[in-house]
Amino acid sequence: MTQKNIDVTLAHRLNSYGQDLLKRYGERVHKIALDAGFTCPNRDGTKGTGGCTFCNNVSFSPAADTRQAVVEQIAQAKARIHRRTRADKFIAYFQAYTNTYADVAELETMYRDALQQPGIIGISVGTRPDCVSAEVLDLLNRLRGEGHEVWLELGLQSAFDESLERVNRGHTFAEYRTTAIAARQHGIPLCTHLIIGLPGETERHYHATLDAVLDVGVDGLKLHPLHVVKHTMLAYQWRRGGYQPLTKTDYIRIAADLIERTPQDVIFHRVTATASRDILLAPMWCAEKWNVLNGIEQELRRRGTRQGSRTGLSFEMIEELHVA
């Protein structure tokens, strides 16, 4: 089965961002991952140093080169993607580190520079819940009002403060709730990132986090398996036997459970994540994106379910279904 076929087949069982864009724009739209040279308050000493225990941003955006200006990154990525897919429409994804961590005037210049490039129909801004001011929300709202596709992506990872502290996130769930509510009040589409497999967490935590995020309100979700990459504190903990990653089988089952419990109007921007083999330490199945996506599709097909099939069911009810 080809990568494209896997993507389309899985899209029959969930509300995917790619298919949502295809319906609205009449052609495939690709995201371009950018490194705009930002840092993070959890790295520069404002809130902490060292960043999250799992964070090596090369694992998130290996193709981006912070030595290049954003417009150069966009031009090169567009050419590369067009050669492969013939795509002509793109979203500039400000991905690496904290992309609202600057003066709002500087942010506006950067966002508008990206939006002025041919073929760019919108931006997606990845950031932390504690780094989104009212002025930033006003800016994103203005850009959206001008007809651009605009998403705010918040890295939450878990609704449990003890888990966030364990991985040195430097923010709380309360801060996420405040920002999420404010974004939705501005009418800005919100995509929340959740990590499956954080140290100390179990399936009960993943389901409770999903419930908490849905209760606050969200427009999109990204699910990520936690993977161990070089040059991180998590790598040190893993080498010393202090962290055991999820198996691929467990991740596929958990992802399918969460997809089933997510209302159909929520858009899944991603249901897995990868890292390149040159920096990935464990689990090695995280280098196999399409095998994981295929596994999730096969699991949902085996169950005869799709996104939203089991909304309203509790974690305990899901457990009973697996036992049965």
C-alpha positions in Angstrom: 0.0 0.0 0.0 1.4 3.4 -0.9 1.8 6.3 1.4 -1.0 8.3 -0.4 -3.3 5.3 -0.2 -2.7 4.9 3.6 -3.4 8.6 4.1 -6.7 8.5 2.1 -7.8 5.2 3.8 -7.2 6.5 7.3 -9.0 9.7 6.3 -12.2 7.7 5.9 -12.1 6.9 9.6 -11.2 10.3 11.0 -11.6 14.0 10.3 -8.1 14.8 9.0 -6.7 18.3 8.4 -5.4 17.3 5.0 -8.8 16.2 3.8 -10.5 19.2 5.5 -8.2 21.5 3.5 -8.8 19.6 0.3 -12.6 20.0 0.7 -12.3 23.7 1.4 -9.7 24.7 -1.2 -10.4 22.1 -3.9 -6.7 20.9 -4.0 -4.1 19.5 -1.6 -2.5 22.0 0.7 0.9 21.3 2.3 2.4 22.7 5.5 5.9 24.0 5.4 7.7 23.6 8.7 9.7 26.8 9.5 12.4 27.6 12.0 12.1 31.4 12.5 15.0 31.5 15.0 12.8 31.8 18.2 13.9 30.5 21.6 11.8 29.5 24.5 11.3 30.9 28.1 12.0 27.5 29.3 15.5 27.7 27.7 16.6 31.3 28.1 16.2 31.4 31.9 12.9 33.3 32.0 11.2 30.2 33.3 14.0 27.7 33.3 16.9 26.4 31.4 17.4 23.2 29.3 13.9 23.1 28.0 11.6 20.1 28.2 13.3 16.8 29.0 12.3 15.4 25.6 13.0 18.5 23.5 15.4 18.5 20.6 13.7 20.6 18.0 15.7 19.0 15.2 13.3 16.0 15.7 10.3 18.2 14.9 11.6 20.2 11.9 14.7 18.5 10.5 14.3 20.2 7.1 14.2 23.8 8.5 17.4 25.8 8.7 17.4 28.7 11.1 20.4 30.2 9.2 18.0 31.0 6.4 15.4 33.7 6.4 11.8 32.6 6.6 11.1 33.6 3.0 14.1 31.5 1.8 12.9 28.5 3.8 9.5 28.9 2.2 10.8 29.2 -1.3 13.0 26.1 -1.0 10.3 24.0 0.6 7.7 25.0 -2.0 10.0 24.0 -4.8 10.8 20.7 -3.2 7.2 19.9 -2.4 6.0 21.0 -5.8 8.5 18.7 -7.6 7.2 15.8 -5.6 3.4 16.5 -5.4 2.7 19.4 -7.9 1.1 21.2 -5.0 0.6 25.0 -5.4 -1.0 25.9 -2.1 0.8 25.9 1.2 0.5 26.9 4.9 3.6 28.4 6.6 4.0 26.5 9.8 6.0 28.3 12.4 7.0 25.2 14.3 10.4 25.3 16.1 10.4 26.5 19.7 8.0 29.2 20.8 6.7 31.2 17.9 4.9 34.0 19.8 7.9 34.7 22.0 8.7 38.2 20.7 7.3 41.7 20.5 4.0 41.7 18.6 5.3 44.1 16.0 8.1 41.8 15.2 5.7 38.9 15.0 3.4 40.8 12.6 6.3 41.5 10.3 7.4 37.9 10.3 3.9 36.5 9.8 3.0 38.9 7.0 6.3 38.2 5.2 5.3 34.6 5.1 1.7 35.4 4.0 3.0 37.6 1.1 4.9 34.7 -0.5 3.2 33.2 -3.6 1.0 30.2 -2.8 0.9 30.7 0.9 -2.7 30.7 2.0 -2.2 30.9 5.7 -0.1 30.4 8.8 -0.1 27.9 11.7 1.7 29.2 14.8 3.1 26.7 17.3 3.7 28.0 20.8 3.3 27.5 24.5 0.1 28.2 26.5 2.0 30.8 28.7 3.3 32.8 25.8 0.2 34.0 24.1 -0.8 37.6 25.0 -4.0 39.4 24.2 -2.0 41.4 21.6 -0.9 38.2 19.9 -4.5 37.0 19.8 -5.6 40.3 18.3 -3.0 40.0 15.6 -4.0 36.5 14.7 -7.6 37.6 14.6 -6.8 40.4 12.2 -4.9 38.2 9.9 -7.8 35.7 9.9 -10.2 38.6 9.2 -8.2 39.4 6.1 -9.1 36.0 4.7 -6.0 34.0 5.6 -6.1 30.5 7.0 -4.9 30.9 10.6 -4.3 28.3 13.3 -2.9 28.6 16.8 -1.2 25.4 17.9 -0.7 25.0 21.7 1.7 22.4 23.1 -0.1 21.1 26.1 1.1 17.5 26.2 -0.8 16.6 29.4 -3.6 18.0 31.6 -1.7 16.8 34.7 0.5 19.4 36.4 2.6 16.7 38.0 3.4 15.2 34.5 4.2 18.7 33.1 6.5 19.3 36.0 8.2 15.9 35.6 9.1 16.8 32.0 10.0 20.4 32.9 7.4 22.0 30.8 7.3 25.2 32.9 3.6 25.8 32.6 0.3 24.5 34.1 -3.0 23.2 32.8 -4.6 26.3 34.2 -2.5 28.5 31.9 -3.5 26.3 29.0 -7.2 26.6 29.9 -7.0 30.4 30.1 -5.2 30.7 26.7 -7.5 28.2 25.0 -10.6 29.9 26.1 -9.3 33.3 25.0 -8.3 32.0 21.6 -11.7 30.5 21.0 -13.4 33.8 22.2 -11.3 35.5 19.5 -12.6 33.0 16.9 -9.1 31.7 16.3 -9.0 27.9 15.4 -7.1 26.1 18.1 -5.1 22.9 17.7 -3.8 21.2 20.9 -0.8 18.9 21.0 -1.0 15.8 23.3 1.9 13.4 24.0 1.1 9.7 24.6 3.7 7.9 26.7 4.9 10.7 29.1 6.9 9.3 32.1 4.7 8.3 34.9 1.5 8.4 32.9 -0.9 5.5 32.1 -3.9 5.1 29.8 -6.1 6.7 32.4 -4.0 9.9 32.2 -4.3 10.0 28.3 -8.1 9.7 28.5 -8.5 12.2 31.3 -6.3 14.7 29.3 -8.5 14.2 26.2 -11.6 14.8 28.4 -10.1 17.9 29.9 -9.2 19.4 26.5 -12.6 18.6 25.0 -14.3 20.2 28.0 -12.4 23.4 27.5 -13.1 23.4 23.8 -10.8 22.7 20.9 -10.9 22.7 17.1 -8.0 20.4 16.3 -5.8 17.8 17.9 -2.3 16.4 17.4 -1.3 13.1 18.9 2.4 12.3 19.4 4.1 9.2 20.7 6.9 10.2 23.1 10.2 9.3 21.5 13.7 9.5 22.8 16.2 11.6 20.8 19.8 12.4 21.2 21.0 15.3 23.3 18.0 15.4 25.7 17.5 14.7 29.4 15.0 12.0 28.4 17.8 10.3 26.5 19.9 10.3 29.7 17.0 8.9 31.7 16.3 6.2 29.1 19.9 5.1 29.1 19.8 4.7 32.9 16.6 2.6 32.7 14.5 5.4 34.1 12.1 5.6 31.1 10.5 2.8 29.0 8.8 3.9 25.8 5.5 2.5 24.6 5.4 -0.4 22.2 4.0 0.3 18.7 1.1 -2.1 19.5 0.2 -0.2 22.6 0.4 3.2 20.9 -1.8 2.1 18.0 -4.4 0.8 20.4 -4.4 3.9 22.6 -4.5 6.3 19.6 -7.5 4.3 18.2 -9.2 4.6 21.6 -8.7 8.4 21.7 -9.8 8.8 18.1 -13.0 6.9 18.8 -13.8 9.1 21.8 -13.2 12.4 19.9 -16.2 14.2 18.4 -16.3 14.1 14.7 -16.1 17.9 14.3 -12.6 18.0 15.8 -9.9 18.0 13.2 -7.0 15.6 13.6 -3.9 17.4 12.3 -1.7 14.5 13.2 -2.0 11.1 14.9 1.6 10.1 15.1 5.1 11.7 14.9 8.5 10.7 13.7 12.2 11.5 14.2 15.0 10.8 11.7 17.1 7.8 12.4 20.2 9.8 12.9 18.9 11.3 16.1 16.2 8.7 17.2 17.2 6.5 20.1 13.9 4.8 21.0 11.5 3.5 20.2 12.7 2.7 16.7 9.2 2.3 15.3 8.9 6.1 15.6 10.9 6.3 12.4 8.2 4.4 10.6 5.4 7.0 10.2 3.4 5.3 7.5 3.5 1.9 9.2 2.0 3.5 12.3 -0.7 5.3 10.3 -1.5 2.0 8.6 -1.7 0.3 11.9 -4.1 2.8 13.3 -6.3 2.5 10.2 -6.2 -1.3 10.4 -7.1 -1.2 14.1 -10.1 1.0 13.6 -11.2 -1.1 10.6 -10.8 -4.3 12.7 -13.1 -2.7 15.3 -15.5 -1.4 12.7 -15.3 2.1 14.2 -14.1 5.6 13.4 -13.7 9.0 15.0 -16.6 9.7 17.3 -17.9 6.1 17.4 -17.5 6.0 21.2 -18.0 9.6 22.4 -19.6 9.5 25.8 -17.9 6.4 26.8 -15.7 6.6 29.9 -12.1 5.2 30.2 -13.6 2.3 32.3 -16.0 1.4 29.5 -13.2 1.4 27.0 -11.2 -0.9 29.3 -14.2 -3.3 29.5 -14.5 -3.4 25.7 -10.9 -4.5 25.4 -11.3 -7.2 28.0 -14.4 -8.4 26.2 
